[in-house]
Amino acid sequence: MSSTTHSSPSQGAPALRRVSIRETRLATGIAFLAWTIAVYDFILFGTLLPRIEESFGWTTSHALLVSTLVSVGTAFVVLGVGPLVDKIGRRRGMIVSVAGTAASSAATAATVGAGSLIGVRSISGLGLAEQSVNATYLNELYAVTEDEKIKRNRGFVYSMVQTGWPLGALLAAAFVAVVTSVWGADAWRLAFLLATVPAIIVAIVCRKIRESPQFEAQQEVARLRKEGRTAEAATLADATGTATETVAPLRRIFDKKHLRNTVVLSLAWILNWFAIQTFSVLGTTVLEKGKGIDASSVLLLVIVSNLVGALGYLAHGWAGDRFGRRNTISVGWIISGLFFTAMLLGPSDQLYVVLTYMMGLFFLLGPYAAILFFQAECFDTDCRATGSAFIGAMSQPGAIIGGFILTALTAASVSYSTSALLVGAIGVIVSGFVVLGARTVAPEPDELVVAEDVA
């Protein structure tokens, strides 16, 4: 079957409904909450890993191996989310991803060893995939919104949603600090159990959002074709920029039109997640083992650094709207690698470490506000969630490869500081150069005809 094609919309034909200002802002707020909670659970594991290590009596190398194997399971879960969302819709996809976060937290509290921990933490892949789901959903909503301010500054607005990563990490660190101070270091099970509450609440709130007009149109085209009304289906597809011919979404992202972006962006994510795994997910470990910072001070450093990281999202979202998302991503990641290199090679003075670590996170995390929106623009509607989720899933091979290298280096008695430099700092710099090979291919939103909301 041939690949999807797009035509110029026919004047006077049925078209995409407009998304009201209220619907746009409600969806944006809920997407922010969903991503914050998903990150909260994901980072909670990395933040508590030193405590879990102590509880089970593991060595640092064994704890890193467990973390790496968790990433393997997570990757398989994330890979399945994209095709699912292209089939069931963006709204249901958000509900499933946040519900998966709740299940992951609850199950983690009941683990009894490495095997069970690896198994249940793999469920966290549903939460991790939430970023590609909301990037796809909001990209489509912003394209046809009546809110002109958001439409003009969609990258900056989306960056507000993406601040959920550093804020989720901040909440995780703060929560761990409170729980361990009250109940002691062995209270990590209680921390995960309590984390299920906000996830369940947000999953319920996600039911309030409405499906995107593009997915609604795609479903209507499919229904008309199934009923044999091919002429009507073709007219609607033409008017809404929906595919006139389709193949499986996973095949679509490897066709000639999309192959370059799939390969380039996947490689960029793999390399960049060497740094995410090293400096964000295992941030407490790199500060304790790599720079010799006292455990009592580490959580405070992580909290302060992630506050600065949140500002990084806003800065890169704003810059992406004005200077181009691809160039903003590249420059940010290269600068990040330089700051982390300075941190690891410099003195262990607490002020110096916190300043360089903060700036490293600022330029490491911030570009994700641009890349998630950028990669949604690199795929057509019928495979957008699959493409975005597939590329996002490459974070886990990055975490796996980076984790195995970290484990091997530390097991070979290489200092954690040197290991983090070789894996994390170099990885993020190289990813900054790789991303320059990507380009947008999806039609501009203004090419689509929109109609009054008649729902």
Buried (B, 14 or more C-beta within 10 A) or exposed (E): EEBBEBEEBBEEBBBBBBBBBEBBBBBBBBBBBBBBBBBBBBBBBBBBBBBBBEBBEBEBBBBBBBBBBBBBBBBEBBBBBBBBBBEBBBBBBBBBBBBBBBBBBBBBBEBEEBEEBBBBBBBBBBBBBBBBBBBBBBBBBBBBBBBEEBBEBBBBBBBBBBBBBBBBBBBBBBBBBEBBEEEEBEBBBBBBBBBBEBBBBBBEBBEEBBBBBBBBBBBBBBEBBEEEBEEBBBBBBBBBBBBBEBBEBBBBBBBEBBEBBBBBBBBBBBBBBBBBBBBBBBBBBBBBBBBEBEEEBBBBBBBBBBBBBBBBBBBBBBBBBEEBBBBBBBBBBBBBBBBBBBBBEEEEEBEBBBBBBBBBBBBBBBBBBBBBBBBBBBBBBBBBBBBBBBBBBBBBBBBBBBBBBBBBBBBEEEEBBBBBBBBBBBBBBBBBEBBEBBEBEBBEBEEBBBBEBEE
